[in-house]
Amino acid sequence: MAFLVSMHSDSPPPFRLLPNPLLDRTAPYSLAEQWILNRGRHLEVMEEISSWPGYEPTPLLDLRPLAKELAIGRLSLKNEGARFGLGSFKALGGAYGVVRVIQDEIERLTQTSGVTGREIMDGAYRDIACGITVTCASDGNHGRSVAWGAQLFGCRCVVYLPPAVSPAREAAIVQYGATIVRTRGDYDDAVMEAHRDAQRLERFVVSDTSYEANVNVPRDIMQGYTVLLAEVLERLTGSDRPTHIFLQGGVGGFAASVVGHLWETLGPDRPACIVVEPDCANCLFESASLGRPATVTNVHRTIMGCLACGEVSTLAWYILERSVDAFMSIADEAAETAMRRLANADLAVPVGPSGVAGLAGLVCIAGDADTRTAIGLDRSSHVLVVATERPTKGE
């Protein structure tokens, strides 16, 4: 179904909302889903990441003025802009993928087990770590996290960037010692080029999207993201828990980590989850519409560059296809409006265009009676959004 919304503008940005036709909120969190994400591995991730220098839970803000404006009961914003000084939630995923690669290789070569990230950081296996090269494709934030993780744990790093990635985002990656390879085509083409070169040059791919030859590391990265949600659930318990969560799309890994953790932890009592994407990079929306993973093109035509993904992560889709309440496709103007609103003096939260997508989706829906009804949004609702990135310096 499609709606046109009027919100603070004579030329309202269009959006589309698709209630998930495959949703089954009563479905159990089965062994298949648990293979991808589970609480046991989540606890291991929490122990590992909380031991890294600089770890602390990111702020959870109560945006009362905006909640009143949107006619909802409460609006909570998880601000990932300060995460490990990297400016993005991706610090939880890419760097964790790096340490898991190094741990596995050390344990394989030494025939030991239980190697910790702290031991690697302290140089106990420096001779092995420095011989490892990790690689990935990125639109910016994931590459920064992988490069930072490589620097932290003492290995080499090569990051593949499509043409649409700005010089400022490239510089933010290079500062952590990564080598940059500029590619042709879009993000998905960069993923495949990084994979081909890794096979030829014996590098380790640390990808946040899964495909046939690459599932274990993306699974680790998704598990890393669950730290973010655990921090939220520690603060918002019982009747304080959100009724709705608006999540950025991309390849689906971030959204799947949140929805999967909620599904396993809360079952059918979990909040309603709405996944938001740019209208020209809405592979999850199109997949839900078709009932199978879909590919979209021309994804470079959006200011939400870190969500400019044309192909769904297969692991993420396995979790999302039955558990997400609705998929949403928004115009760039919606993200611009949401950024301006957050930057106002009464809020003063600096967020990049990709990082504000979830809030932009909420603002669109809040201004339309039909879509509010479709997702059960009213004046008693408590909505959680995640500001997944701060603006990149120089952009």
C-alpha positions, 0 to 999 in steps of 0.5 A, a space after each residue: 500500500 502507498 501513502 502520500 504524507 504531508 508533514 511541515 511542507 507544502 511539497 511532502 516527501 512520498 513514502 510507502 508502507 508495506 505491512 509484512 504479508 509473511 509476519 507470524 508473531 507467534 512463530 517460535 524462535 527455532 534452532 535455525 534462527 538460533 544458529 544465526 543469533 542466540 543469547 549464549 553467543 550474545 553473552 560471549 560478545 558482551 564479555 568481549 566487547 565490554 573488555 575493549 578500551 573505551 567501552 561504555 553504553 551509548 546515551 539513550 535520550 528522551 526526546 519529549 518535545 518531538 514526541 509531543 509534536 508527533 502525537 506519541 507518548 514517548 520517543 527514545 533515541 539511542 545515540 551511537 555517535 560516540 561509540 568507541 569514537 568511531 561515530 557509528 554503531 558499526 564499531 560493534 560489528 566490524 571490529 568484532 568480526 576482525 577479532 573473531 577472524 584473528 582468534 580463529 586463525 590463532 587457535 587453528 595455528 596453535 591448536 589451542 582454544 579460548 584465545 581472548 581479544 585482550 591477549 591479542 591486544 596485549 601482543 601475545 600472538 603478535 607474530 600471527 596477527 601481523 601476518 593476517 590481512 582482513 578486507 571488506 567492501 564499505 560505504 563508509 562506516 563498516 570500513 572504518 570499524 574494520 580498519 579500527 579493529 585491525 589496528 586495535 588487534 594488530 593485523 593489516 586491512 584493505 577496504 574496497 570503496 565504490 565511487 559514491 563514497 566521499 573523500 571525507 569517509 575515505 579519510 576517516 578509514 585511512 586514519 586507522 591504517 587501512 589501504 583503500 581500493 577504489 572500485 567501479 560500480 556500486 556497493 554490491 560490486 565492491 563486495 564481490 571484488 573484495 571477495 575475489 581478491 581475498 581468494 586470490 591473495 589469501 585475505 580474510 573477508 570481514 563482510 557485514 552482508 552474507 552470501 553463499 561463500 561467506 556466512 560465518 563472519 557476517 553472523 559474528 558481526 550481527 551478533 556484535 550489534 546485539 550489544 546495542 539492544 542489550 544496553 537499551 533493554 537494561 534501561 527500558 524494562 517492564 512497562 517502560 519497554 518500547 511499543 514500536 522500533 523503527 530500524 534502518 535497512 541496508 542489507 538487513 544485518 543491523 535490523 535482523 540483529 535487533 529483531 532477532 534478539 527481541 524475538 528470542 528474548 520477548 517472543 510475541 511480546 516484542 515491540 512492533 518493528 518497522 524497517 526503513 530504507 531509501 526509496 531507491 535502495 529498498 531491497 528489503 521492501 521489495 523482498 517482502 513484496 515479492 516473498 523472496 530476496 530481491 535485488 534493486 539497482 541505481 542505489 547510489 542515488 540517495 543521500 543515505 549512502 550507508 543504506 545504499 545496498 541493492 542486495 539483501 544479506 541472506 542470513 538477515 533475510 532469514 530472520 526478517 522475513 517472518 518477524 518484521 511487522 512492516 517495511 517502509 520506503 522513504 524519500 531523501 527529503 524525509 531524511 533531510 527533514 529529520 536531520 534538521 529537526 534533530 539539529 534544532 536547539 531544543 534537541 541538538 543531536 547531530 546525526 548523519 543522513 543514514 543514521 536518521 532513517 528510522 526517525 524519518 520513517 516515524 515522522 512520515 507515519 506520524 503525520 498520516 492517520 491511515 498509516 498510524 492505524 496500520 501499525 498501531 501508533 497512538 498517543 500512548 505509544 513509546 517509540 525507539 529509534 537508533 541514531 546509527 551514525 553522526 555526520 562525517 567530518 568534512 561532508 
